[in-house]
């Protein structure tokens, strides 16, 4: 039990360190952290609803809404109405694509460097393992959320 707790603690510390790196990166380049997260989310070239971004990136809907408004003013994103639905999709503009590609080029270079270093040392499929742990943790939280509120 203690060994498992120590391992989970290492994961939590690592998650916080990863979050901290992106937070410092955003500060260094003069972006609010959630704007970096939004642009990162859109950097795959796809369109997403505010709800999708909020749920996947765990950013409150009101925060995403505020960040999207800021990005609209900067000319980085637009909202497009999808046919047969009430939801609007968030899309990068051409200027937003250019800005995000420049921004992400540097971030991805560093991410790939770190990723390749880890893969050389530990040739396992750790992104899938990490994703599976996150999914199971979310399920366990949801199943036990009533007890947590006590």
C-alpha positions in Angstrom: 0.0 0.0 0.0 2.8 2.5 0.9 4.6 1.6 -2.3 1.5 2.4 -4.3 0.9 5.6 -2.5 4.6 6.6 -3.2 4.1 5.8 -6.9 0.9 7.8 -7.1 2.6 10.7 -5.3 5.4 10.7 -7.9 2.7 10.8 -10.6 1.0 13.8 -9.0 4.2 15.7 -8.5 5.1 15.0 -12.1 1.7 16.2 -13.3 2.2 19.4 -11.3 5.7 19.9 -12.7 4.4 19.4 -16.3 1.6 22.0 -15.6 4.3 24.3 -14.2 6.4 24.1 -17.3 3.5 25.1 -19.5 2.5 27.8 -17.0 6.0 29.3 -17.1 6.2 28.9 -20.8 2.9 30.9 -21.2 4.2 33.6 -18.9 7.5 33.8 -20.7 5.8 34.4 -24.0 3.3 36.8 -22.5 0.1 34.7 -22.9 -2.4 33.8 -20.2 -2.1 30.1 -19.4 -5.6 29.3 -20.6 -5.0 31.1 -23.9 -2.0 28.9 -24.5 -4.2 25.9 -23.6 -6.9 27.0 -26.1 -4.4 27.6 -28.9 -2.7 24.2 -28.1 -6.1 22.6 -28.3 -6.8 24.1 -31.7 -3.3 23.6 -33.0 -4.3 20.2 -34.6 -6.3 22.2 -37.2 -9.6 20.9 -36.1 -12.6 22.8 -34.8 -14.1 22.2 -31.4 -17.0 23.4 -29.4 -16.4 25.3 -26.2 -17.9 22.4 -24.4 -15.5 19.9 -25.9 -12.5 22.1 -25.1 -13.8 22.7 -21.5 -14.3 19.0 -20.9 -11.1 17.7 -22.5 -8.8 20.4 -21.1 -10.6 20.8 -17.8 -11.0 24.5 -18.1 -14.2 26.0 -16.8 -16.7 27.0 -19.6 -16.8 30.6 -18.4 -13.0 30.8 -18.6 -12.9 29.3 -22.1 -15.6 31.7 -23.1 -13.5 34.7 -21.8 -10.4 33.4 -23.5 -12.2 32.8 -26.8 -13.5 36.4 -26.7 -9.9 37.6 -26.2 -8.7 35.5 -29.1 -11.5 36.8 -31.3 -10.4 40.4 -30.5 -6.8 39.4 -31.4 -8.0 37.9 -34.7 -6.9 34.4 -33.8 -10.2 32.5 -33.7 -13.8 32.7 -35.0 -16.9 31.0 -34.0 -18.8 29.1 -36.7 -22.3 27.9 -36.4 -22.6 24.2 -37.1 -25.6 23.1 -39.1 -28.3 21.2 -37.2 -26.9 22.1 -33.8 -26.9 25.1 -31.4 -23.2 24.8 -30.7 -20.7 27.0 -32.3 -17.4 25.6 -33.2 -14.1 27.4 -32.4 -11.8 27.7 -35.4 -8.4 29.3 -35.9 -8.4 32.1 -38.4 -5.5 32.3 -41.0 -3.7 34.7 -38.7 -4.5 32.4 -35.7 -3.1 29.4 -37.6 0.1 31.4 -38.4 0.5 32.6 -34.9 -0.2 29.2 -33.4 2.1 27.3 -35.8 5.0 29.7 -34.8 4.1 29.3 -31.1 3.7 25.5 -31.3 6.9 25.0 -33.3 9.0 25.9 -30.4 6.9 24.1 -27.8 6.8 20.9 -29.9 10.5 21.0 -30.4 11.1 20.9 -26.7 8.3 18.4 -26.1 9.8 16.0 -28.8 13.2 16.4 -27.3 11.9 15.4 -23.8 9.7 12.6 -25.3 12.6 11.1 -27.3 14.9 11.2 -24.3 12.3 9.3 -22.1 11.5 6.8 -24.9 15.2 6.0 -25.2 15.4 5.3 -21.5 12.0 3.7 -21.1 10.9 2.1 -24.3 7.3 1.6 -23.2 4.1 3.2 -24.5 3.9 5.6 -21.6 1.4 8.1 -23.2 -1.2 5.3 -23.5 -0.4 4.2 -19.9 -0.7 7.7 -18.6 -3.9 8.2 -20.5 -5.3 5.0 -19.1 -4.4 6.0 -15.6 -6.1 9.4 -16.1 -9.2 7.8 -17.4 -9.4 5.3 -14.5 -8.8 8.1 -12.0 -11.6 10.1 -13.5 -13.9 7.1 -13.4 -13.0 6.3 -9.8 -13.5 10.0 -8.8 -16.9 10.0 -10.4 -17.9 6.8 -8.7 -16.8 8.0 -5.3 -17.6 11.8 -5.6 -20.4 11.5 -3.1 -18.0 10.2 -0.5 -15.4 12.9 -1.3 -17.9 15.7 -0.6 -18.3 14.6 3.0 
